[in-house]
Amino acid sequence: MEFYKRSGRNRAAGNKYSTQSTTMAINCIIVDDDEIALSHLCDLINKTPFLNILSYHNHPADALKALENEDPQLVFLDINMPDLNGIELARIINKQKEGAAPRIIFTSGFERYALEGYKVEAIDYLLKPVVYDDFITAAYKAKTLIEHGTKMSSTIDYKENDFLFLRVEYELVKVYLKNILYIEGFKDYVKIFVINSNGFIKSLTTMKNIEEKLPSHSFIRVHRSFIVSLDKIDAITTNTIKIGKAIIPVSNQYKDDFKTFIDQWF
């Protein structure tokens, strides 16, 4: 596949994938050990007027060296790479550029790393092969965040008084939202799994009733029998969520809503 070079200054000497440099361009670098995937990303950037490549790298170590001299606003970062994976590299970049770290957009052929990206404040997660429709959506999200200085948040900001009362046998028990891991529903009762508790709290209520009491920005129903706290998710796959040692199914009925919920962080 042939790639073209637009006019404009580029810091990577002989950069055959160089894009146009404009006054309002967002400077970015690409890190991907797959030459075909890297070339494809460069092609997508060439189609996007407000993006400009400073440099591209096949190895994480080369990218770290480049970051000592370059000041990108955006990094397109592969996850599966030798010696240092993209998640680890993102953490190093955030520490190295503390206070002025570039935004991160991850690329990968595997969905299972999506939540890891969320934990290092990535603004999007593109599955390979990356299509332009997904790419431009992520690029515009980056543009908005960079231009307005909006900070991504990797945790839910619970207030100290965010709680609910649940009927447990013959009394009402206060449960703080920040301590809830997930909820499992049965016919006429639910189990609320919480931090620092021996197992769970059993309450005589319904899933519908408890779902209505929980804030929709931080809890979501992913199955007829399960509600999860986004802040406590450790990993996801196409059909499951992992919280601690628990593997929670995501049913087809709730899959679209869950994807929409997750997409606001990517």
Order of alpha helices (4+ residues) and beta strands (2+ residues): beta-alpha-beta-alpha-beta-alpha-beta-alpha-beta-alpha-beta-beta-beta-beta-beta-alpha-beta-beta-beta-beta-beta-alpha
